[in-house]
Amino acid sequence: MGENGEVGNGIEGKMGMVLPAQETHVEKAVEAMKSGQLIAVPTDTLYGFACDACSTAAVHRIYEIKGRKHTSPLAVCVANVSDIKRFAETDHLAHGLLDSLLPGPVTVVLKRGNDSILEKSLNPGLESIGVRVPNYNFIRKIARGSGSALALTSANLSGQPSSVNIKDFEHLWHHCSYVYDGGLLPAGRAGSTVVDLTNPGYYKIIRPGSALDETAAALRRFGLEETL
């Protein structure tokens, strides 16, 4: 392994398979997704655990690995802004609003709606869903290849520091079919900015995250008012 955490063709052992986060390895990740397995991937904020959001067994496994309560919702990652409407209601949003925020380090919370193709077992009992389109081509290519949404959460135990390189969560590698190494992530340990857009004309910041000022400024340009 090199200075920046880069790996050549991959190493395998009790830790699972570690591969560089490069396009040549997207196909392996997609195959893992479709077979209900977990992977660890870099994003534009932190390293995360990901699986097919429509695989109940894989989603449950993420909760088990993290030691997270099932009442704590998982976000989903999609390939493009245009994909969001397959999973959540967007008709109440002004044209171009989501494109002003995404791709980027922002999670938008929207109502799932009756037409959402997400499994009801993902975040049961919640009418809303957090959606990400990271500004990171590798994970977006995986989402595109899977044809679904990826359930996505930070690659750490609940309550522990977030991971900005793969060594931070080395003790959890063995839970993953693949660990994709993108080196040290530059954004620090702040996750995405989480903003609730379920209420037409208003926005609510759920978590300040790493893009608070830019997010608030973009929403105000579209005439949205902040609620507490």
C-alpha positions in Angstrom: 0.0 0.0 0.0 1.4 3.4 -1.0 1.6 6.7 0.9 -1.9 7.8 -0.1 -3.5 4.4 0.8 -3.5 3.4 -2.9 -3.5 -0.3 -3.6 -2.3 -2.0 -6.8 -4.4 -4.9 -8.0 -5.9 -5.5 -4.6 -5.0 -7.4 -1.5 -7.1 -10.1 0.1 -7.1 -11.7 3.5 -9.1 -11.7 6.7 -9.9 -8.1 6.0 -11.6 -8.8 2.7 -10.6 -7.5 -0.7 -9.1 -4.0 -0.9 -9.2 -2.4 -4.3 -8.5 1.1 -5.6 -11.6 3.3 -6.3 -11.1 3.2 -10.0 -13.5 2.7 -12.9 -12.0 -0.7 -13.8 -13.4 -2.0 -10.5 -16.9 -0.6 -10.8 -18.2 -3.9 -12.3 -17.1 -5.9 -9.2 -18.9 -3.4 -7.0 -22.1 -3.7 -9.0 -22.0 -7.5 -8.9 -21.6 -7.3 -5.1 -24.6 -4.9 -4.8 -26.8 -7.2 -6.9 -26.0 -10.2 -4.8 -26.9 -8.4 -1.6 -23.4 -7.8 -0.3 -21.8 -4.8 1.4 -19.0 -2.6 0.2 -17.1 0.3 1.6 -16.6 3.3 -0.7 -15.2 6.8 -0.7 -17.6 9.7 -1.2 -17.1 13.5 -1.5 -17.2 13.7 2.3 -16.5 10.4 4.2 -16.0 6.7 3.6 -19.3 4.9 3.7 -20.8 1.4 3.8 -23.1 0.8 0.9 -25.5 -1.9 -0.3 -28.6 -2.2 -2.5 -31.3 -0.2 -0.8 -33.9 -2.7 -2.0 -32.1 -5.7 -0.3 -33.7 -6.1 3.1 -31.0 -8.5 4.3 -28.1 -6.2 3.3 -29.7 -3.2 4.9 -30.2 -5.1 8.2 -26.5 -6.2 8.0 -25.4 -2.5 7.8 -27.3 -1.8 11.1 -25.7 -4.8 12.7 -22.2 -3.9 11.7 -22.6 -0.3 12.9 -24.3 -1.2 16.1 -27.0 1.3 15.1 -30.6 1.4 16.2 -33.1 0.5 13.4 -34.9 3.7 14.2 -32.0 5.7 12.9 -32.7 6.2 9.1 -30.3 5.4 6.3 -29.9 7.7 3.3 -29.8 6.5 -0.2 -27.4 7.4 -3.0 -28.4 7.7 -6.6 -26.3 8.3 -9.8 -28.0 11.5 -11.1 -30.2 14.3 -9.9 -32.8 13.1 -12.5 -33.0 9.7 -10.7 -34.3 11.2 -7.4 -37.9 11.4 -8.6 -37.9 7.6 -8.8 -37.5 7.4 -5.1 -39.0 10.6 -3.7 -41.4 13.4 -4.4 -39.9 16.4 -6.2 -42.8 18.0 -8.0 -43.1 20.7 -5.3 -39.5 21.9 -5.9 -38.7 24.7 -8.3 -37.0 23.6 -11.6 -33.2 23.7 -11.1 -33.3 23.7 -7.3 -31.9 20.2 -6.8 -29.3 20.8 -9.6 -28.1 23.8 -7.6 -27.3 21.5 -4.6 -26.3 18.3 -6.3 -24.0 16.6 -7.1 -22.3 17.7 -3.9 -21.9 17.1 -0.1 -25.6 17.5 0.6 -28.4 15.1 1.7 -31.9 16.3 0.7 -34.8 14.9 2.7 -37.9 14.5 0.7 -41.2 12.6 1.0 -41.1 9.1 -0.3 -44.5 9.3 -1.9 -46.7 6.5 -3.1 -44.7 6.0 -6.4 -41.3 5.5 -4.7 -39.7 2.2 -5.8 -37.9 1.9 -2.5 -38.6 -1.2 -0.4 -40.9 -0.4 2.5 -38.5 -2.2 4.8 -35.9 0.6 4.4 -36.5 3.1 7.2 -40.0 1.6 8.0 -42.6 4.0 9.4 -40.9 7.1 7.9 -42.6 9.1 5.2 -39.4 10.8 4.2 -36.1 9.7 2.8 -32.6 11.3 2.6 -31.1 11.2 -0.8 -27.5 11.9 -1.9 -25.8 12.4 -5.3 -22.2 12.6 -4.2 -19.7 14.6 -6.3 -17.6 11.5 -6.6 -17.8 9.6 -9.9 -16.9 6.2 -8.5 -19.9 5.7 -6.3 -22.2 7.3 -8.8 -21.0 4.8 -11.5 -21.8 2.0 -9.0 -25.3 3.4 -8.4 -25.8 3.8 -12.2 -24.7 0.2 -12.9 -26.8 -1.3 -10.1 -30.0 0.3 -11.6 -31.2 1.0 -8.1 -30.4 3.2 -5.1 -27.6 2.4 -2.7 -28.3 2.5 1.0 -25.4 4.6 2.4 -24.1 5.3 5.8 -20.7 6.3 7.3 -18.1 3.6 7.6 -17.7 3.6 11.4 -19.4 2.3 14.5 -22.2 4.5 15.7 -20.9 7.2 17.9 -17.3 6.8 16.8 -15.3 9.3 14.7 -16.0 9.3 11.0 -13.6 7.7 8.5 -11.5 9.8 6.1 -9.2 6.9 5.0 -9.6 3.2 4.9 -7.3 2.6 7.9 -9.8 4.4 10.1 -12.2 1.5 9.9 -9.8 -1.4 9.3 -11.4 -3.3 12.1 -14.6 -3.4 10.0 -13.2 -4.4 6.6 -14.0 -8.1 7.1 -17.7 -7.3 6.9 -17.4 -6.0 3.4 -16.9 -7.9 0.1 -14.8 -5.1 -1.1 -13.2 -2.0 0.4 -12.5 0.6 -2.2 -9.6 2.9 -1.5 -9.7 6.5 -2.6 -6.9 7.7 -0.4 -7.2 10.4 2.2 -10.4 12.3 1.7 -9.9 16.1 1.9 -13.2 17.3 3.4 -12.2 16.5 7.0 -14.6 14.6 9.2 -17.7 16.6 8.6 -20.4 14.6 6.8 -22.9 16.0 4.3 -25.2 18.9 5.0 -28.7 17.4 5.6 -31.6 19.7 4.6 -35.3 18.9 4.9 -37.2 20.0 1.7 -40.5 18.3 2.4 -42.4 21.5 3.2 -43.0 23.5 0.0 -41.4 27.0 0.2 -39.3 26.2 3.2 -36.1 24.4 4.2 -34.9 23.1 7.5 -31.2 22.3 8.3 -31.1 18.9 10.0 -27.3 18.7 10.2 -24.9 21.6 9.3 -22.4 19.3 7.8 -19.7 20.4 5.3 -21.7 22.7 3.0 -24.0 24.7 5.2 -23.3 28.2 3.9 -23.4 27.1 0.2 -26.6 25.1 0.7 -28.5 27.9 2.5 -27.4 30.5 0.0 -28.6 28.3 -2.9 -32.0 27.7 -1.3 -32.5 31.3 -0.6 -31.8 32.1 -4.2 -34.9 30.0 -5.0 -37.0 31.9 -2.5 -37.1 29.3 0.2 -37.4 30.4 3.8 -35.6 28.6 6.7 -37.7 27.0 9.5 -36.3 25.9 12.9 
